[in-house]
Amino acid sequence: MKMTEQVPGQLGGGGGGSDLVLVARRRERLEEPAAELSAHHRVQVHVPAMDLAIAGPGQALARQLDQLGLQATSVINNAGFAGFGPFHQADPVRLRQEIAVDVTAVADISRAFIEQRTEFFDVVGTDRAAGGSVL
């Protein structure tokens, strides 16, 4: 299996010599950054489409990577979105989706990939609401 960094959410940079898997609900949003990363860093970049608000996104993503013959060595959680305005006026469906992506998917994806590894494994989180700063 090819060792690969797995990055849920949009990515503005990176590479570092490892192949990448960039995950987004809408694949077309990552095709251009994927092509730039691939050309600039001479790595393969895979872009599976997946809504991270689904139940069990970690196992679903692990299955997709297995089908591609890839094994993640790191997970960089960069997915997320935020609502603004008074909490009591927020759409409850959107709040559930935000929690599913910003909290549940991060834990589920991290656990799914850590579970597959017996040696050292990196998990990095970013705070998308704060501009993508590394946590």
N, CA, C and O atoms as a GROMACS GRO file, in nm:
protein
  540
    1MET      N    1   0.082  -0.119   0.000
    1MET     CA    2   0.000   0.000   0.000
    1MET      C    3   0.087   0.125   0.000
    1MET      O    4   0.192   0.128   0.064
    2LYS      N    5   0.044   0.227  -0.070
    2LYS     CA    6   0.113   0.356  -0.076
    2LYS      C    7   0.080   0.435   0.050
    2LYS      O    8  -0.037   0.444   0.088
    3MET      N    9   0.182   0.494   0.115
    3MET     CA   10   0.162   0.577   0.234
    3MET      C   11   0.112   0.714   0.191
    3MET      O   12   0.166   0.774   0.098
    4THR      N   13   0.010   0.763   0.258
    4THR     CA   14  -0.059   0.883   0.214
    4THR      C   15  -0.104   0.967   0.331
    4THR      O   16  -0.149   0.914   0.432
    5GLU      N   17  -0.094   1.099   0.318
    5GLU     CA   18  -0.152   1.191   0.414
    5GLU      C   19  -0.299   1.206   0.376
    5GLU      O   20  -0.332   1.214   0.257
    6GLN      N   21  -0.386   1.210   0.474
    6GLN     CA   22  -0.529   1.220   0.449
    6GLN      C   23  -0.578   1.351   0.509
    6GLN      O   24  -0.562   1.375   0.628
    7VAL      N   25  -0.639   1.437   0.426
    7VAL     CA   26  -0.676   1.572   0.468
    7VAL      C   27  -0.823   1.598   0.440
    7VAL      O   28  -0.859   1.632   0.328
    8PRO      N   29  -0.911   1.584   0.543
    8PRO     CA   30  -1.050   1.622   0.520
    8PRO      C   31  -1.062   1.774   0.517
    8PRO      O   32  -1.003   1.843   0.600
    9GLY      N   33  -1.137   1.826   0.424
    9GLY     CA   34  -1.158   1.970   0.415
    9GLY      C   35  -1.070   2.033   0.311
    9GLY      O   36  -0.987   1.965   0.250
   10GLN      N   37  -1.086   2.160   0.291
   10GLN     CA   38  -1.007   2.232   0.192
   10GLN      C   39  -0.866   2.251   0.241
   10GLN      O   40  -0.841   2.261   0.361
   11LEU      N   41  -0.773   2.258   0.147
   11LEU     CA   42  -0.632   2.273   0.181
   11LEU      C   43  -0.574   2.385   0.099
   11LEU      O   44  -0.592   2.389  -0.023
   12GLY      N   45  -0.504   2.476   0.163
   12GLY     CA   46  -0.443   2.586   0.093
   12GLY      C   47  -0.296   2.565   0.064
   12GLY      O   48  -0.238   2.642  -0.012
   13GLY      N   49  -0.233   2.465   0.119
   13GLY     CA   50  -0.090   2.440   0.097
   13GLY      C   51  -0.056   2.304   0.150
   13GLY      O   52  -0.144   2.230   0.194
   14GLY      N   53   0.070   2.270   0.146
   14GLY     CA   54   0.111   2.141   0.202
   14GLY      C   55   0.190   2.062   0.102
   14GLY      O   56   0.254   2.118   0.013
   15GLY      N   57   0.186   1.935   0.116
   15GLY     CA   58   0.260   1.846   0.027
   15GLY      C   59   0.367   1.775   0.104
   15GLY      O   60   0.345   1.663   0.151
   16GLY      N   61   0.482   1.835   0.118
   16GLY     CA   62   0.591   1.780   0.197
   16GLY      C   63   0.641   1.645   0.150
   16GLY      O   64   0.703   1.574   0.229
   17GLY      N   65   0.617   1.607   0.025
   17GLY     CA   66   0.669   1.482  -0.026
   17GLY      C   67   0.577   1.363  -0.010
   17GLY      O   68   0.598   1.261  -0.076
   18SER      N   69   0.475   1.372   0.072
   18SER     CA   70   0.379   1.264   0.088
   18SER      C   71   0.264   1.282  -0.010
   18SER      O   72   0.223   1.395  -0.038
   19ASP      N   73   0.214   1.171  -0.061
   19ASP     CA   74   0.093   1.180  -0.141
   19ASP      C   75  -0.020   1.226  -0.050
   19ASP      O   76  -0.014   1.209   0.072
   20LEU      N   77  -0.123   1.284  -0.109
   20LEU     CA   78  -0.232   1.341  -0.031
   20LEU      C   79  -0.366   1.287  -0.075
   20LEU      O   80  -0.386   1.250  -0.191
   21VAL      N   81  -0.458   1.282   0.020
   21VAL     CA   82  -0.599   1.258  -0.007
   21VAL      C   83  -0.672   1.378   0.050
   21VAL      O   84  -0.671   1.401   0.171
   22LEU      N   85  -0.736   1.455  -0.038
   22LEU     CA   86  -0.813   1.571   0.004
   22LEU      C   87  -0.960   1.535  -0.008
   22LEU      O   88  -1.005   1.488  -0.112
   23VAL      N   89  -1.035   1.557   0.098
   23VAL     CA   90  -1.175   1.515   0.101
   23VAL      C   91  -1.264   1.637   0.112
   23VAL      O   92  -1.240   1.725   0.195
   24ALA      N   93  -1.365   1.642   0.028
   24ALA     CA   94  -1.463   1.751   0.033
   24ALA      C   95  -1.599   1.699  -0.012
   24ALA      O   96  -1.610   1.601  -0.086
   25ARG      N   97  -1.701   1.768   0.033
   25ARG     CA   98  -1.836   1.732  -0.009
   25ARG      C   99  -1.850   1.752  -0.160
   25ARG      O  100  -1.912   1.672  -0.229
   26ARG      N  101  -1.790   1.859  -0.210
   26ARG     CA  102  -1.794   1.888  -0.353
   26ARG      C  103  -1.653   1.876  -0.410
   26ARG      O  104  -1.567   1.962  -0.389
   27ARG      N  105  -1.632   1.770  -0.482
   27ARG     CA  106  -1.500   1.738  -0.537
   27ARG      C  107  -1.441   1.853  -0.619
   27ARG      O  108  -1.321   1.879  -0.612
   28GLU      N  109  -1.525   1.920  -0.696
   28GLU     CA  110  -1.477   2.025  -0.786
   28GLU      C  111  -1.409   2.140  -0.711
   28GLU      O  112  -1.328   2.212  -0.769
   29ARG      N  113  -1.440   2.157  -0.583
   29ARG     CA  114  -1.376   2.263  -0.505
   29ARG      C  115  -1.229   2.233  -0.476
   29ARG      O  116  -1.152   2.324  -0.446
   30LEU      N  117  -1.190   2.107  -0.485
   30LEU     CA  118  -1.052   2.070  -0.453
   30LEU      C  119  -0.970   2.027  -0.574
   30LEU      O  120  -0.850   2.001  -0.563
   31GLU      N  121  -1.033   2.019  -0.690
   31GLU     CA  122  -0.959   1.973  -0.807
   31GLU      C  123  -0.845   2.067  -0.845
   31GLU      O  124  -0.736   2.020  -0.877
   32GLU      N  125  -0.868   2.197  -0.843
   32GLU     CA  126  -0.761   2.292  -0.878
   32GLU      C  127  -0.649   2.292  -0.775
   32GLU      O  128  -0.532   2.281  -0.813
   33PRO      N  129  -0.681   2.304  -0.643
   33PRO     CA  130  -0.571   2.294  -0.545
   33PRO      C  131  -0.497   2.160  -0.553
   33PRO      O  132  -0.376   2.155  -0.533
   34ALA      N  133  -0.569   2.053  -0.582
   34ALA     CA  134  -0.505   1.921  -0.594
   34ALA      C  135  -0.406   1.920  -0.710
   34ALA      O  136  -0.296   1.867  -0.696
   35ALA      N  137  -0.445   1.976  -0.823
   35ALA     CA  138  -0.356   1.981  -0.938
   35ALA      C  139  -0.232   2.066  -0.908
   35ALA      O  140  -0.121   2.031  -0.948
   36GLU      N  141  -0.252   2.179  -0.839
   36GLU     CA  142  -0.139   2.265  -0.803
   36GLU      C  143  -0.044   2.194  -0.707
   36GLU      O  144   0.078   2.200  -0.725
   37LEU      N  145  -0.098   2.128  -0.606
   37LEU     CA  146  -0.014   2.055  -0.511
   37LEU      C  147   0.063   1.945  -0.581
   37LEU      O  148   0.182   1.924  -0.556
   38SER      N  149  -0.005   1.874  -0.668
   38SER     CA  150   0.058   1.764  -0.740
   38SER      C  151   0.174   1.814  -0.827
   38SER      O  152   0.282   1.755  -0.827
   39ALA      N  153   0.151   1.922  -0.899
   39ALA     CA  154   0.254   1.976  -0.986
   39ALA      C  155   0.369   2.038  -0.907
   39ALA      O  156   0.486   2.016  -0.938
   40HIS      N  157   0.336   2.114  -0.806
   40HIS     CA  158   0.439   2.188  -0.730
   40HIS      C  159   0.525   2.097  -0.643
   40HIS      O  160   0.646   2.118  -0.630
   41HIS      N  161   0.462   1.994  -0.582
   41HIS     CA  162   0.534   1.909  -0.488
   41HIS      C  163   0.564   1.770  -0.544
   41HIS      O  164   0.623   1.687  -0.476
   42ARG      N  165   0.524   1.746  -0.670
   42ARG     CA  166   0.547   1.617  -0.735
   42ARG      C  167   0.496   1.500  -0.651
   42ARG      O  168   0.568   1.404  -0.624
   43VAL      N  169   0.370   1.511  -0.610
   43VAL     CA  170   0.304   1.406  -0.534
   43VAL      C  171   0.172   1.373  -0.603
   43VAL      O  172   0.120   1.453  -0.682
   44GLN      N  173   0.120   1.257  -0.574
   44GLN     CA  174  -0.014   1.222  -0.621
   44GLN      C  175  -0.115   1.278  -0.523
   44GLN      O  176  -0.094   1.271  -0.401
   45VAL      N  177  -0.223   1.334  -0.574
   45VAL     CA  178  -0.329   1.389  -0.489
   45VAL      C  179  -0.460   1.326  -0.533
   45VAL      O  180  -0.503   1.342  -0.648
   46HIS      N  181  -0.524   1.256  -0.442
   46HIS     CA  182  -0.653   1.192  -0.465
   46HIS      C  183  -0.761   1.280  -0.404
   46HIS      O  184  -0.741   1.337  -0.296
   47VAL      N  185  -0.876   1.293  -0.472
   47VAL     CA  186  -0.982   1.380  -0.423
   47VAL      C  187  -1.116   1.307  -0.424
   47VAL      O  188  -1.197   1.326  -0.515
   48PRO      N  189  -1.140   1.222  -0.323
   48PRO     CA  190  -1.272   1.160  -0.314
   48PRO      C  191  -1.374   1.260  -0.259
   48PRO      O  192  -1.342   1.342  -0.174
   49ALA      N  193  -1.496   1.251  -0.309
   49ALA     CA  194  -1.604   1.336  -0.258
   49ALA      C  195  -1.676   1.263  -0.145
   49ALA      O  196  -1.708   1.145  -0.155
   50MET      N  197  -1.700   1.336  -0.036
   50MET     CA  198  -1.772   1.277   0.077
   50MET      C  199  -1.829   1.388   0.164
   50MET      O  200  -1.761   1.485   0.196
   51ASP      N  201  -1.954   1.372   0.202
   51ASP     CA  202  -2.016   1.463   0.297
   51ASP      C  203  -1.979   1.413   0.436
   51ASP      O  204  -2.024   1.305   0.476
   52LEU      N  205  -1.900   1.488   0.509
   52LEU     CA  206  -1.854   1.444   0.641
   52LEU      C  207  -1.962   1.450   0.747
   52LEU      O  208  -1.938   1.409   0.861
   53ALA      N  209  -2.081   1.501   0.713
   53ALA     CA  210  -2.192   1.503   0.808
   53ALA      C  211  -2.265   1.369   0.813
   53ALA      O  212  -2.358   1.353   0.893
   54ILE      N  213  -2.226   1.273   0.730
   54ILE     CA  214  -2.291   1.142   0.732
   54ILE      C  215  -2.254   1.066   0.860
   54ILE      O  216  -2.159   1.101   0.928
   55ALA      N  217  -2.331   0.964   0.890
   55ALA     CA  218  -2.296   0.877   1.003
   55ALA      C  219  -2.176   0.792   0.964
   55ALA      O  220  -2.172   0.736   0.855
   56GLY      N  221  -2.077   0.784   1.053
   56GLY     CA  222  -1.961   0.698   1.031
   56GLY      C  223  -1.869   0.742   0.919
   56GLY      O  224  -1.829   0.658   0.838
   57PRO      N  225  -1.833   0.871   0.910
   57PRO     CA  226  -1.747   0.912   0.799
   57PRO      C  227  -1.607   0.850   0.804
   57PRO      O  228  -1.544   0.834   0.699
   58GLY      N  229  -1.558   0.816   0.921
   58GLY     CA  230  -1.425   0.757   0.932
   58GLY      C  231  -1.414   0.623   0.862
   58GLY      O  232  -1.322   0.601   0.783
   59GLN      N  233  -1.506   0.534   0.890
   59GLN     CA  234  -1.503   0.402   0.826
   59GLN      C  235  -1.531   0.412   0.678
   59GLN      O  236  -1.472   0.339   0.598
   60ALA      N  237  -1.622   0.502   0.639
   60ALA     CA  238  -1.652   0.520   0.497
   60ALA      C  239  -1.528   0.569   0.422
   60ALA      O  240  -1.498   0.522   0.312
   61LEU      N  241  -1.456   0.663   0.481
   61LEU     CA  242  -1.334   0.715   0.418
   61LEU      C  243  -1.224   0.608   0.416
   61LEU      O  244  -1.152   0.596   0.318
   62ALA      N  245  -1.212   0.532   0.523
   62ALA     CA  246  -1.114   0.424   0.527
   62ALA      C  247  -1.141   0.323   0.416
   62ALA      O  248  -1.047   0.274   0.352
   63ARG      N  249  -1.268   0.291   0.392
   63ARG     CA  250  -1.303   0.198   0.284
   63ARG      C  251  -1.263   0.256   0.148
   63ARG      O  252  -1.211   0.185   0.062
   64GLN      N  253  -1.286   0.387   0.129
   64GLN     CA  254  -1.248   0.450   0.001
   64GLN      C  255  -1.097   0.442  -0.020
   64GLN      O  256  -1.051   0.411  -0.130
   65LEU      N  257  -1.020   0.470   0.084
   65LEU     CA  258  -0.875   0.463   0.072
   65LEU      C  259  -0.829   0.320   0.046
   65LEU      O  260  -0.737   0.299  -0.034
   66ASP      N  261  -0.891   0.222   0.112
   66ASP     CA  262  -0.859   0.081   0.086
   66ASP      C  263  -0.882   0.048  -0.060
   66ASP      O  264  -0.801  -0.021  -0.122
   67GLN      N  265  -0.994   0.096  -0.116
   67GLN     CA  266  -1.025   0.069  -0.256
   67GLN      C  267  -0.921   0.131  -0.350
   67GLN      O  268  -0.896   0.079  -0.459
   68LEU      N  269  -0.861   0.242  -0.308
   68LEU     CA  270  -0.756   0.306  -0.387
   68LEU      C  271  -0.619   0.245  -0.361
   68LEU      O  272  -0.521   0.281  -0.427
   69GLY      N  273  -0.610   0.153  -0.264
   69GLY     CA  274  -0.483   0.092  -0.229
   69GLY      C  275  -0.393   0.186  -0.150
   69GLY      O  276  -0.271   0.176  -0.157
   70LEU      N  277  -0.454   0.277  -0.073
   70LEU     CA  278  -0.379   0.376   0.004
   70LEU      C  279  -0.389   0.349   0.153
   70LEU      O  280  -0.489   0.295   0.200
   71GLN      N  281  -0.285   0.385   0.226
   71GLN     CA  282  -0.284   0.374   0.372
   71GLN      C  283  -0.242   0.510   0.428
   71GLN      O  284  -0.135   0.560   0.393
   72ALA      N  285  -0.324   0.568   0.512
   72ALA     CA  286  -0.293   0.699   0.569
   72ALA      C  287  -0.188   0.686   0.679
   72ALA      O  288  -0.195   0.596   0.763
   73THR      N  289  -0.091   0.777   0.676
   73THR     CA  290   0.009   0.784   0.782
   73THR      C  291  -0.015   0.903   0.873
   73THR      O  292   0.041   0.912   0.982
   74SER      N  293  -0.098   0.994   0.827
   74SER     CA  294  -0.134   1.113   0.905
   74SER      C  295  -0.275   1.155   0.868
   74SER      O  296  -0.321   1.129   0.757
   75VAL      N  297  -0.341   1.219   0.960
   75VAL     CA  298  -0.471   1.281   0.934
   75VAL      C  299  -0.459   1.426   0.974
   75VAL      O  300  -0.423   1.457   1.088
   76ILE      N  301  -0.491   1.515   0.882
   76ILE     CA  302  -0.494   1.658   0.912
   76ILE      C  303  -0.640   1.700   0.898
   76ILE      O  304  -0.691   1.714   0.787
   77ASN      N  305  -0.704   1.720   1.011
   77ASN     CA  306  -0.845   1.757   1.009
   77ASN      C  307  -0.858   1.906   0.986
   77ASN      O  308  -0.826   1.988   1.073
   78ASN      N  309  -0.904   1.941   0.867
   78ASN     CA  310  -0.917   2.080   0.828
   78ASN      C  311  -1.061   2.110   0.785
   78ASN      O  312  -1.089   2.218   0.733
   79ALA      N  313  -1.149   2.016   0.805
   79ALA     CA  314  -1.288   2.033   0.764
   79ALA      C  315  -1.362   2.116   0.869
   79ALA      O  316  -1.327   2.116   0.987
   80GLY      N  317  -1.464   2.184   0.824
   80GLY     CA  318  -1.549   2.254   0.919
   80GLY      C  319  -1.614   2.376   0.859
   80GLY      O  320  -1.573   2.426   0.753
   81PHE      N  321  -1.714   2.423   0.927
   81PHE     CA  322  -1.779   2.548   0.890
   81PHE      C  323  -1.842   2.605   1.016
   81PHE      O  324  -1.853   2.536   1.118
   82ALA      N  325  -1.881   2.729   1.010
   82ALA     CA  326  -1.937   2.795   1.127
   82ALA      C  327  -2.056   2.881   1.086
   82ALA      O  328  -2.058   2.941   0.979
   83GLY      N  329  -2.153   2.885   1.174
   83GLY     CA  330  -2.266   2.974   1.157
   83GLY      C  331  -2.244   3.099   1.240
   83GLY      O  332  -2.168   3.098   1.337
   84PHE      N  333  -2.308   3.205   1.203
   84PHE     CA  334  -2.295   3.330   1.275
   84PHE      C  335  -2.434   3.384   1.307
   84PHE      O  336  -2.530   3.356   1.236
   85GLY      N  337  -2.443   3.459   1.413
   85GLY     CA  338  -2.569   3.518   1.453
   85GLY      C  339  -2.614   3.461   1.586
   85GLY      O  340  -2.549   3.374   1.643
   86PRO      N  341  -2.726   3.511   1.634
   86PRO     CA  342  -2.779   3.462   1.763
   86PRO      C  343  -2.810   3.312   1.757
   86PRO      O  344  -2.876   3.265   1.665
   87PHE      N  345  -2.762   3.240   1.857
   87PHE     CA  346  -2.780   3.095   1.862
   87PHE      C  347  -2.927   3.055   1.855
   87PHE      O  348  -2.961   2.959   1.786
   88HIS      N  349  -3.013   3.127   1.924
   88HIS     CA  350  -3.155   3.090   1.929
   88HIS      C  351  -3.225   3.111   1.794
   88HIS      O  352  -3.338   3.066   1.776
   89GLN      N  353  -3.159   3.179   1.701
   89GLN     CA  354  -3.217   3.199   1.568
   89GLN      C  355  -3.156   3.105   1.464
   89GLN      O  356  -3.196   3.106   1.348
   90ALA      N  357  -3.061   3.026   1.505
   90ALA     CA  358  -2.993   2.936   1.411
   90ALA      C  359  -3.086   2.823   1.368
   90ALA      O  360  -3.168   2.776   1.446
   91ASP      N  361  -3.071   2.781   1.244
   91ASP     CA  362  -3.146   2.668   1.190
   91ASP      C  363  -3.099   2.540   1.260
   91ASP      O  364  -2.981   2.507   1.252
   92PRO      N  365  -3.189   2.467   1.327
   92PRO     CA  366  -3.147   2.347   1.400
   92PRO      C  367  -3.084   2.239   1.312
   92PRO      O  368  -2.994   2.168   1.356
   93VAL      N  369  -3.129   2.226   1.188
   93VAL     CA  370  -3.071   2.127   1.097
   93VAL      C  371  -2.926   2.166   1.066
   93VAL      O  372  -2.837   2.081   1.066
   94ARG      N  373  -2.904   2.292   1.038
   94ARG     CA  374  -2.767   2.339   1.009
   94ARG      C  375  -2.677   2.324   1.131
   94ARG      O  376  -2.560   2.289   1.117
   95LEU      N  377  -2.730   2.348   1.251
   95LEU     CA  378  -2.651   2.328   1.373
   95LEU      C  379  -2.607   2.183   1.387
   95LEU      O  380  -2.492   2.156   1.422
   96ARG      N  381  -2.698   2.089   1.360
   96ARG     CA  382  -2.663   1.947   1.369
   96ARG      C  383  -2.556   1.911   1.266
   96ARG      O  384  -2.466   1.833   1.295
   97GLN      N  385  -2.568   1.968   1.145
   97GLN     CA  386  -2.466   1.942   1.043
   97GLN      C  387  -2.331   2.001   1.084
   97GLN      O  388  -2.227   1.938   1.063
   98GLU      N  389  -2.333   2.119   1.142
   98GLU     CA  390  -2.209   2.183   1.186
   98GLU      C  391  -2.141   2.100   1.294
   98GLU      O  392  -2.019   2.079   1.289
   99ILE      N  393  -2.218   2.052   1.390
   99ILE     CA  394  -2.161   1.968   1.496
   99ILE      C  395  -2.109   1.836   1.437
   99ILE      O  396  -2.004   1.787   1.478
  100ALA      N  397  -2.184   1.780   1.342
  100ALA     CA  398  -2.142   1.654   1.280
  100ALA      C  399  -2.008   1.670   1.209
  100ALA      O  400  -1.923   1.582   1.218
  101VAL      N  401  -1.988   1.781   1.138
  101VAL     CA  402  -1.864   1.802   1.063
  101VAL      C  403  -1.752   1.849   1.154
  101VAL      O  404  -1.640   1.798   1.148
  102ASP      N  405  -1.782   1.947   1.240
  102ASP     CA  406  -1.677   2.012   1.321
  102ASP      C  407  -1.631   1.928   1.440
  102ASP      O  408  -1.519   1.945   1.487
  103VAL      N  409  -1.716   1.840   1.490
  103VAL     CA  410  -1.683   1.764   1.611
  103VAL      C  411  -1.684   1.614   1.584
  103VAL      O  412  -1.582   1.546   1.598
  104THR      N  413  -1.800   1.563   1.546
  104THR     CA  414  -1.816   1.418   1.531
  104THR      C  415  -1.726   1.360   1.424
  104THR      O  416  -1.661   1.258   1.446
  105ALA      N  417  -1.721   1.424   1.306
  105ALA     CA  418  -1.638   1.370   1.197
  105ALA      C  419  -1.490   1.373   1.233
  105ALA      O  420  -1.417   1.281   1.198
  106VAL      N  421  -1.446   1.478   1.302
  106VAL     CA  422  -1.305   1.487   1.341
  106VAL      C  423  -1.268   1.367   1.429
  106VAL      O  424  -1.167   1.301   1.406
  107ALA      N  425  -1.350   1.341   1.529
  107ALA     CA  426  -1.323   1.228   1.619
  107ALA      C  427  -1.335   1.095   1.546
  107ALA      O  428  -1.251   1.006   1.563
  108ASP      N  429  -1.437   1.081   1.464
  108ASP     CA  430  -1.462   0.955   1.396
  108ASP      C  431  -1.352   0.922   1.294
  108ASP      O  432  -1.306   0.808   1.288
  109ILE      N  433  -1.310   1.021   1.217
  109ILE     CA  434  -1.205   0.999   1.117
  109ILE      C  435  -1.072   0.971   1.186
  109ILE      O  436  -1.000   0.879   1.147
  110SER      N  437  -1.040   1.049   1.289
  110SER     CA  438  -0.914   1.026   1.361
  110SER      C  439  -0.911   0.886   1.418
  110SER      O  440  -0.811   0.815   1.406
  111ARG      N  441  -1.019   0.844   1.481
  111ARG     CA  442  -1.024   0.710   1.542
  111ARG      C  443  -1.014   0.601   1.438
  111ARG      O  444  -0.944   0.502   1.458
  112ALA      N  445  -1.083   0.617   1.327
  112ALA     CA  446  -1.082   0.514   1.222
  112ALA      C  447  -0.942   0.490   1.168
  112ALA      O  448  -0.904   0.376   1.141
  113PHE      N  449  -0.864   0.597   1.152
  113PHE     CA  450  -0.731   0.581   1.096
  113PHE      C  451  -0.627   0.543   1.200
  113PHE      O  452  -0.534   0.469   1.170
  114ILE      N  453  -0.640   0.592   1.320
  114ILE     CA  454  -0.550   0.551   1.428
  114ILE      C  455  -0.566   0.402   1.456
  114ILE      O  456  -0.469   0.332   1.482
  115GLU      N  457  -0.689   0.356   1.449
  115GLU     CA  458  -0.722   0.216   1.474
  115GLU      C  459  -0.648   0.122   1.379
  115GLU      O  460  -0.615   0.009   1.416
  116GLN      N  461  -0.620   0.168   1.257
  116GLN     CA  462  -0.555   0.085   1.156
  116GLN      C  463  -0.404   0.078   1.172
  116GLN      O  464  -0.340  -0.007   1.112
  117ARG      N  465  -0.347   0.165   1.252
  117ARG     CA  466  -0.202   0.176   1.262
  117ARG      C  467  -0.151   0.122   1.395
  117ARG      O  468  -0.215   0.140   1.498
  118THR      N  469  -0.038   0.055   1.391
  118THR     CA  470   0.022   0.008   1.514
  118THR      C  471   0.146   0.087   1.552
  118THR      O  472   0.186   0.087   1.668
  119GLU      N  473   0.207   0.154   1.454
  119GLU     CA  474   0.322   0.238   1.485
  119GLU      C  475   0.279   0.384   1.491
  119GLU      O  476   0.160   0.413   1.489
  120PHE      N  477   0.373   0.474   1.497
  120PHE     CA  478   0.347   0.617   1.512
  120PHE      C  479   0.251   0.667   1.404
  120PHE      O  480   0.261   0.629   1.288
  121PHE      N  481   0.158   0.750   1.446
  121PHE     CA  482   0.057   0.805   1.356
  121PHE      C  483   0.030   0.949   1.396
  121PHE      O  484   0.010   0.976   1.515
  122ASP      N  485   0.030   1.042   1.301
  122ASP     CA  486   0.007   1.184   1.330
  122ASP      C  487  -0.140   1.219   1.312
  122ASP      O  488  -0.204   1.177   1.216
  123VAL      N  489  -0.194   1.296   1.406
  123VAL     CA  490  -0.326   1.357   1.392
  123VAL      C  491  -0.308   1.505   1.420
  123VAL      O  492  -0.262   1.543   1.528
  124VAL      N  493  -0.345   1.587   1.324
  124VAL     CA  494  -0.336   1.732   1.339
  124VAL      C  495  -0.474   1.787   1.316
  124VAL      O  496  -0.543   1.748   1.222
  125GLY      N  497  -0.515   1.879   1.403
  125GLY     CA  498  -0.643   1.946   1.386
  125GLY      C  499  -0.621   2.092   1.356
  125GLY      O  500  -0.524   2.152   1.403
  126THR      N  501  -0.710   2.149   1.279
  126THR     CA  502  -0.705   2.294   1.256
  126THR      C  503  -0.838   2.352   1.295
  126THR      O  504  -0.940   2.282   1.297
  127ASP      N  505  -0.840   2.478   1.326
  127ASP     CA  506  -0.961   2.547   1.363
  127ASP      C  507  -1.008   2.628   1.243
  127ASP      O  508  -0.964   2.741   1.222
  128ARG      N  509  -1.098   2.569   1.163
  128ARG     CA  510  -1.144   2.635   1.041
  128ARG      C  511  -1.211   2.769   1.070
  128ARG      O  512  -1.196   2.864   0.993
  129ALA      N  513  -1.285   2.779   1.180
  129ALA     CA  514  -1.354   2.904   1.213
  129ALA      C  515  -1.256   3.016   1.244
  129ALA      O  516  -1.290   3.133   1.230
  130ALA      N  517  -1.133   2.980   1.285
  130ALA     CA  518  -1.031   3.081   1.317
  130ALA      C  519  -0.932   3.096   1.202
  130ALA      O  520  -0.819   3.140   1.222
  131GLY      N  521  -0.973   3.060   1.084
  131GLY     CA  522  -0.887   3.079   0.967
  131GLY      C  523  -0.792   2.964   0.940
  131GLY      O  524  -0.695   2.982   0.867
  132GLY      N  525  -0.818   2.847   0.997
  132GLY     CA  526  -0.736   2.731   0.967
  132GLY      C  527  -0.609   2.720   1.047
  132GLY      O  528  -0.514   2.655   1.002
  133SER      N  529  -0.605   2.781   1.163
  133SER     CA  530  -0.484   2.771   1.245
  133SER      C  531  -0.469   2.630   1.300
  133SER      O  532  -0.569   2.565   1.331
  134VAL      N  533  -0.347   2.584   1.314
  134VAL     CA  534  -0.321   2.450   1.366
  134VAL      C  535  -0.344   2.449   1.515
  134VAL      O  536  -0.299   2.538   1.586
  135LEU      N  537  -0.414   2.347   1.563
  135LEU     CA  538  -0.440   2.334   1.706
  135LEU      C  539  -0.329   2.257   1.774
  135LEU      O  540  -0.334   2.236   1.895
   0.00000   0.00000   0.00000
